[in-house]
Amino acid sequence: MVSESMNIELLSLFSTQQLPYPLHSGLTCFGENDEQYSRLQRLLAEPYTQVCIAVHEEKVIGYATLLPPEPAERWSSLPYVRIMGVLEVAPPYRGRRVAYSILQHLFRNDEDIERRIVLAFEYYWHWDLKNSGLNAYEYKNMLKQLLMLSGMEEVYPDDPDIHAHAANFAMARIGREISAEQMQRFFYMINPRVW
């Protein structure tokens, strides 16, 4: 977990709640600071949304989103599937297990998350390779290890964006209360050719 001397607070926000703090100026991987803040507020206005934030000195220094699939996505017909969207930590706070703590908080043992399959698509063009000092494959390995520590396992969708580059990958976390039938339907949708 995050070092207690840093005094970082982890909060879960759900639909209809507001972001209580501004974003750290270093959170720019997915757009300008104000743009990201507005996007997060719009997401929180949507149903079935969860945003986990890490707060230090009254600023959001990192966050992850958990969303229902978009209506056009094939998994939208599975009400138990959620998509893990953005996971970002401001550069000054990286290497301090903030991302790990966010994911642990997001996936903490509660009844709701155990009735879900959480799907994460990881595309190298979203990664902050410049500030990380890693190449795409090193970053992939680091991110895959982080997600595995959070209970996710690699899945192999027949998704063109995943196959667009060898560093891209997908992972899923299967909740303990997911039935065999739900799992089978999910894996069939991930890659029907395997079935």
WOTA-V314765 format. One record per residue. N is the residue number from 1. PSI is psi in degrees with one decimal (999 if undefined). OMEGA is omega in degrees with one decimal (none if undefined). Layout:
N&PSI&OMEGA / N&PSI&OMEGA
//
This chain:
1&172.6&-179.5 / 2&141.7&177.3 / 3&129.7&-177.6 / 4&-25.2&180.0 / 5&-19.3&179.1 / 6&-18.7&179.2 / 7&52.2&178.1 / 8&132.1&179.3 / 9&138.3&176.4 / 10&129.2&-178.7 / 11&141.5&171.4 / 12&128.5&176.3 / 13&142.2&-177.9 / 14&170.2&-179.3 / 15&139.7&-179.7 / 16&-7.7&175.2 / 17&162.0&179.7 / 18&152.8&172.8 / 19&124.3&-175.5 / 20&-11.7&-175.9 / 21&157.1&174.5 / 22&163.6&177.8 / 23&145.1&173.1 / 24&143.7&-176.4 / 25&-18.4&-179.9 / 26&-7.3&179.5 / 27&86.7&-174.7 / 28&7.2&-177.9 / 29&-31.0&-174.3 / 30&28.3&178.0 / 31&172.2&178.9 / 32&156.2&-175.5 / 33&-52.6&-178.9 / 34&-38.2&179.5 / 35&-44.1&178.8 / 36&-40.4&178.5 / 37&-46.4&178.7 / 38&-40.0&179.2 / 39&-43.0&178.6 / 40&-40.0&177.8 / 41&-40.2&177.8 / 42&-40.8&178.5 / 43&-41.2&-179.0 / 44&-15.6&175.5 / 45&-13.6&-179.4 / 46&152.0&177.5 / 47&153.7&173.6 / 48&29.1&180.0 / 49&142.6&172.5 / 50&136.0&174.6 / 51&125.0&175.1 / 52&126.8&-178.4 / 53&147.7&170.3 / 54&128.2&-174.5 / 55&132.8&173.9 / 56&128.4&179.4 / 57&45.9&175.7 / 58&31.2&173.0 / 59&142.6&174.7 / 60&115.5&-177.3 / 61&-6.7&178.1 / 62&157.2&179.9 / 63&161.9&172.6 / 64&149.5&-179.5 / 65&147.6&176.7 / 66&117.5&-169.3 / 67&155.4&169.1 / 68&155.4&177.4 / 69&152.1&173.2 / 70&148.6&-178.5 / 71&-32.2&-178.3 / 72&-13.9&-179.1 / 73&143.0&-175.7 / 74&-29.6&-178.6 / 75&-6.2&-179.3 / 76&-18.5&177.4 / 77&-6.3&178.9 / 78&100.3&-173.5 / 79&-14.3&-178.5 / 80&2.6&179.7 / 81&135.1&172.1 / 82&151.5&179.1 / 83&127.5&171.4 / 84&115.6&-178.2 / 85&-121.6&-175.6 / 86&138.6&166.0 / 87&114.4&-177.5 / 88&142.0&174.8 / 89&135.9&178.9 / 90&139.0&-175.8 / 91&-41.6&-178.9 / 92&-16.3&-176.3 / 93&2.1&180.0 / 94&154.3&-178.4 / 95&10.3&-179.2 / 96&17.9&176.6 / 97&24.6&178.6 / 98&-45.8&179.9 / 99&-43.2&177.8 / 100&-45.2&-179.1 / 101&-39.3&177.3 / 102&-47.4&-178.6 / 103&-39.5&177.8 / 104&-40.2&178.5 / 105&-42.4&-179.8 / 106&-39.0&-176.2 / 107&19.6&-178.4 / 108&155.0&-175.2 / 109&105.0&168.4 / 110&165.7&-173.6 / 111&-39.3&-174.6 / 112&-48.2&-176.3 / 113&-28.1&179.5 / 114&-8.9&174.0 / 115&14.3&-175.6 / 116&154.6&162.5 / 117&122.8&179.0 / 118&125.6&-175.7 / 119&131.5&179.2 / 120&124.2&173.5 / 121&125.8&-177.2 / 122&116.2&-178.2 / 123&130.2&-174.2 / 124&-26.6&-178.6 / 125&-7.7&174.4 / 126&-11.3&-172.1 / 127&148.5&179.9 / 128&70.0&-177.4 / 129&-35.7&-176.8 / 130&-50.0&-177.8 / 131&-21.3&-177.2 / 132&-26.9&-175.6 / 133&8.0&-179.1 / 134&152.9&170.7 / 135&175.5&-173.8 / 136&-37.4&-176.8 / 137&-36.1&174.7 / 138&-40.5&178.7 / 139&-42.3&177.6 / 140&-48.1&-179.7 / 141&-42.4&179.2 / 142&-46.7&-178.2 / 143&-39.2&179.0 / 144&-42.2&178.2 / 145&-42.7&179.1 / 146&-45.9&-178.8 / 147&-36.2&177.7 / 148&-38.5&177.6 / 149&-19.7&179.4 / 150&11.2&175.0 / 151&13.1&179.5 / 152&155.2&175.7 / 153&152.4&-177.1 / 154&139.4&173.8 / 155&163.3&-170.9 / 156&78.1&-178.6 / 157&155.8&174.7 / 158&53.1&-174.8 / 159&125.7&-177.0 / 160&-36.1&179.9 / 161&-35.6&176.0 / 162&-40.1&-177.9 / 163&-2.1&-178.7 / 164&-21.0&179.9 / 165&141.8&-175.6 / 166&-17.7&178.9 / 167&-18.7&-179.6 / 168&147.5&179.0 / 169&170.3&178.8 / 170&147.3&178.1 / 171&158.2&179.3 / 172&148.2&172.2 / 173&119.8&-179.1 / 174&116.9&179.0 / 175&150.9&-176.6 / 176&-23.8&-178.0 / 177&7.1&176.6 / 178&130.2&-177.9 / 179&164.1&177.3 / 180&-38.5&179.8 / 181&-43.3&177.6 / 182&-42.7&179.7 / 183&-42.5&-179.9 / 184&-43.9&178.3 / 185&-41.0&179.7 / 186&-50.1&-177.2 / 187&-28.9&174.5 / 188&-41.7&179.5 / 189&-32.7&179.2 / 190&-45.9&-177.7 / 191&86.9&-176.1 / 192&-26.4&-177.2 / 193&-24.6&178.5 / 194&-33.3&-177.6 / 195&999&none
//
